[in-house]
Amino acid sequence: MTPGPKRSAPALAANSQRPRNQTWLVTVRWVGGALVLAALVAVVAMLLVRGPASTAQRRTDFTTMVRTINSDLAKCNANVSAAISGWQRVEHGSDSQPRAEKAAQRAAQSCAPSTANAIWQLSLYSVPSSLLGLRLNYAVSCLGVWAQEDVQPAMRAEQILLHGPGDRHAATTYRRLAGWAAGNLASANSTLRRAARRLGVGDFIPIHLTSLAAVGLTLRAR
């Protein structure tokens, strides 16, 4: 076994004479750590004493959660609805193409995650602890994907199709994203509906979002 490096006598002496201010700093850190640990123990003990949330509280938490999610999706969904309506009006000759393109651009921006919009807040949403075990994180994830990964690029594809109706790649992309969006919304509502039944929430209303189905929309060159 190779011996480690030897310290000289002066070095050992210097290490043994720790400055008073350094000793005080170490003491403060130990005391601070002890206080933090005591606070955590107190919080855990309080939660244990309080026990599990009541059925009424869980129902309230669920209702508040659904209301919050709807609020976070509201602007994205409203702009998507406006963009789809604008596209339909162009197809029927009652609106201008540039105006419809701007509507699609606004929709894409409002459905993309940004620190300045509600979709970002949705991506950070934490399901209440009283609702753990109901797989509601999955529902929130599906709705986040609906906005960020389905609708946002679909609105970009709509812009391309409005500018050049014969773009086959954009048409294929839009159709595929529309299908994924419908699937994610259905999965989220299925999970929420199942949770509502378990909680006894009889007045649950599924989350309604604008369909991207290309009903009445021309996706080929005219």
C-alpha positions as CSV (number, residue, x, y, z in Angstrom):
1,M,0.0,0.0,0.0
2,T,1.5,3.3,-1.1
3,P,1.7,5.8,1.8
4,G,-0.1,9.1,1.3
5,P,1.7,12.4,1.2
6,K,3.2,13.5,4.5
7,R,2.3,16.8,6.0
8,S,5.0,18.9,7.4
9,A,4.9,19.9,11.1
10,P,4.1,23.6,10.3
11,A,1.2,22.6,8.1
12,L,-0.3,20.4,10.8
13,A,0.1,23.1,13.3
14,A,-1.6,25.6,11.0
15,N,-4.5,23.3,10.4
16,S,-4.9,22.7,14.1
17,Q,-5.3,26.5,14.7
18,R,-8.5,27.2,12.9
19,P,-9.5,30.9,12.9
20,R,-12.3,31.9,15.2
21,N,-14.5,33.3,12.4
22,Q,-14.2,30.0,10.5
23,T,-15.3,28.1,13.6
24,W,-18.2,30.4,14.0
25,L,-19.2,29.9,10.4
26,V,-19.2,26.1,10.8
27,T,-21.3,26.4,13.9
28,V,-23.9,28.7,12.1
29,R,-24.1,26.2,9.3
30,W,-24.7,23.3,11.7
31,V,-27.4,25.2,13.5
32,G,-29.1,26.3,10.3
33,G,-29.1,22.7,9.0
34,A,-30.6,21.5,12.3
35,L,-33.3,24.1,12.1
36,V,-34.2,23.1,8.5
37,L,-34.3,19.4,9.5
38,A,-36.6,20.3,12.5
39,A,-38.9,22.2,10.2
40,L,-39.2,19.3,7.8
41,V,-39.9,16.9,10.6
42,A,-42.6,19.2,11.9
43,V,-44.3,19.4,8.5
44,V,-44.2,15.6,8.1
45,A,-45.6,15.1,11.6
46,M,-48.4,17.7,10.9
47,L,-49.4,15.8,7.7
48,L,-49.4,12.5,9.5
49,V,-51.6,13.9,12.3
50,R,-53.9,15.6,9.8
51,G,-54.4,12.3,7.9
52,P,-55.8,11.7,4.4
53,A,-58.0,14.3,2.8
54,S,-61.7,13.9,3.1
55,T,-63.9,12.8,0.2
56,A,-65.4,16.3,0.0
57,Q,-61.9,17.9,-0.1
58,R,-60.8,15.6,-2.8
59,R,-63.9,16.5,-4.9
60,T,-63.1,20.2,-4.4
61,D,-59.5,19.7,-5.4
62,F,-60.6,17.8,-8.5
63,T,-63.1,20.5,-9.5
64,T,-60.5,23.2,-9.0
65,M,-57.9,21.3,-11.0
66,V,-60.3,20.9,-14.0
67,R,-61.1,24.6,-13.8
68,T,-57.4,25.5,-13.7
69,I,-56.6,23.3,-16.7
70,N,-59.5,24.8,-18.7
71,S,-58.2,28.3,-17.8
72,D,-54.7,27.5,-19.0
73,L,-56.0,26.1,-22.3
74,A,-58.5,28.9,-22.9
75,K,-56.4,31.3,-24.9
76,C,-54.8,28.6,-27.0
77,N,-58.1,27.0,-27.7
78,A,-59.9,30.3,-28.6
79,N,-57.2,31.3,-31.1
80,V,-57.3,27.8,-32.6
81,S,-61.1,28.2,-33.1
82,A,-60.5,31.6,-34.7
83,A,-57.9,30.2,-37.0
84,I,-60.1,27.2,-38.1
85,S,-63.0,29.6,-38.7
86,G,-60.8,31.9,-40.7
87,W,-59.6,29.1,-42.9
88,Q,-63.2,28.0,-43.5
89,R,-64.1,31.6,-44.5
90,V,-61.3,31.7,-47.0
91,E,-62.5,28.5,-48.5
92,H,-65.9,30.0,-48.9
93,G,-64.6,33.2,-50.3
94,S,-65.7,35.4,-47.3
95,D,-62.4,36.3,-45.8
96,S,-58.9,37.3,-47.0
97,Q,-56.0,34.8,-47.0
98,P,-53.5,37.1,-45.3
99,R,-56.0,37.7,-42.4
100,A,-56.5,33.9,-42.0
101,E,-52.7,33.3,-42.1
102,K,-52.3,35.8,-39.2
103,A,-55.0,34.0,-37.2
104,A,-53.1,30.7,-37.7
105,Q,-49.9,32.4,-36.6
106,R,-51.5,33.8,-33.4
107,A,-52.9,30.3,-32.6
108,A,-49.5,28.7,-33.1
109,Q,-47.8,31.3,-30.8
110,S,-50.4,31.0,-28.0
111,C,-50.2,27.2,-28.0
112,A,-46.4,27.0,-27.8
113,P,-44.8,26.9,-24.3
114,S,-43.5,30.3,-23.3
115,T,-42.8,31.9,-19.9
116,A,-45.3,34.6,-20.8
117,N,-48.3,32.3,-21.6
118,A,-50.7,29.9,-19.8
119,I,-49.4,26.8,-21.7
120,W,-46.2,27.2,-19.8
121,Q,-48.2,27.3,-16.6
122,L,-49.9,24.1,-17.6
123,S,-46.6,22.4,-18.2
124,L,-45.6,23.2,-14.6
125,Y,-48.9,22.2,-13.1
126,S,-48.7,19.9,-10.1
127,V,-51.6,17.6,-9.3
128,P,-52.8,18.1,-5.7
129,S,-51.5,15.4,-3.3
130,S,-55.1,14.5,-2.3
131,L,-55.6,13.2,-5.9
132,L,-52.6,11.1,-6.2
133,G,-53.3,7.6,-7.4
134,L,-55.9,8.7,-10.0
135,R,-53.4,9.0,-12.9
136,L,-54.3,12.7,-13.3
137,N,-50.7,13.5,-14.2
138,Y,-51.3,11.5,-17.4
139,A,-54.4,13.7,-18.2
140,V,-52.4,16.9,-17.7
141,S,-49.6,15.5,-19.9
142,C,-52.0,14.6,-22.7
143,L,-53.4,18.1,-22.7
144,G,-50.0,19.6,-22.7
145,V,-49.0,17.5,-25.7
146,W,-52.3,18.5,-27.4
147,A,-51.3,22.1,-27.3
148,Q,-47.6,22.0,-27.7
149,E,-47.0,19.0,-30.0
150,D,-50.2,18.6,-31.9
151,V,-52.0,22.0,-32.3
152,Q,-49.0,24.3,-32.4
153,P,-47.4,22.6,-35.4
154,A,-50.8,22.0,-37.0
155,M,-51.3,25.8,-37.0
156,R,-48.0,26.2,-38.8
157,A,-49.1,23.7,-41.4
158,E,-52.4,25.6,-41.8
159,Q,-50.3,28.8,-42.5
160,I,-48.5,26.9,-45.3
161,L,-51.7,25.5,-46.7
162,L,-53.3,28.9,-46.8
163,H,-50.3,30.3,-48.6
164,G,-50.1,27.4,-51.0
165,P,-53.1,25.0,-51.0
166,G,-51.3,22.4,-53.1
167,D,-48.6,21.6,-50.5
168,R,-49.1,17.9,-50.0
169,H,-46.5,17.6,-47.2
170,A,-48.3,20.3,-45.2
171,A,-51.7,18.6,-45.9
172,T,-50.4,15.2,-44.7
173,T,-48.8,16.8,-41.6
174,Y,-52.0,18.6,-40.8
175,R,-54.1,15.5,-41.0
176,R,-51.7,13.5,-38.9
177,L,-51.6,16.1,-36.2
178,A,-55.4,16.5,-36.2
179,G,-55.6,12.7,-35.5
180,W,-53.1,12.9,-32.7
181,A,-54.8,15.9,-31.2
182,A,-58.1,14.1,-31.1
183,G,-56.5,11.1,-29.5
184,N,-54.7,13.1,-26.8
185,L,-57.9,14.9,-25.9
186,A,-59.9,11.7,-25.8
187,S,-57.3,10.1,-23.5
188,A,-57.2,13.1,-21.2
189,N,-61.0,13.2,-20.9
190,S,-61.2,9.4,-20.4
191,T,-58.8,9.7,-17.4
192,L,-60.6,12.7,-16.0
193,R,-64.0,11.0,-16.4
194,R,-62.8,7.9,-14.6
195,A,-61.4,10.0,-11.7
196,A,-64.7,11.9,-11.5
197,R,-66.6,8.6,-11.1
198,R,-64.2,7.4,-8.4
199,L,-64.6,10.6,-6.5
200,G,-68.4,10.8,-7.0
201,V,-68.3,14.0,-9.0
202,G,-71.6,13.7,-10.8
203,D,-71.5,17.1,-12.6
204,F,-68.2,16.6,-14.3
205,I,-68.0,18.2,-17.7
206,P,-65.3,16.9,-20.1
207,I,-62.8,19.4,-21.4
208,H,-64.0,20.7,-24.7
209,L,-61.3,21.8,-27.2
210,T,-61.5,22.9,-30.9
211,S,-61.4,20.0,-33.3
212,L,-58.7,20.1,-35.9
213,A,-60.6,17.7,-38.2
214,A,-60.5,19.1,-41.7
215,V,-64.2,18.9,-42.2
216,G,-65.1,21.3,-45.0
217,L,-61.5,22.4,-45.5
218,T,-59.9,22.0,-48.9
219,L,-56.4,20.6,-48.5
220,R,-55.6,20.2,-52.2
221,A,-54.9,22.7,-54.9
222,R,-57.9,24.4,-56.4
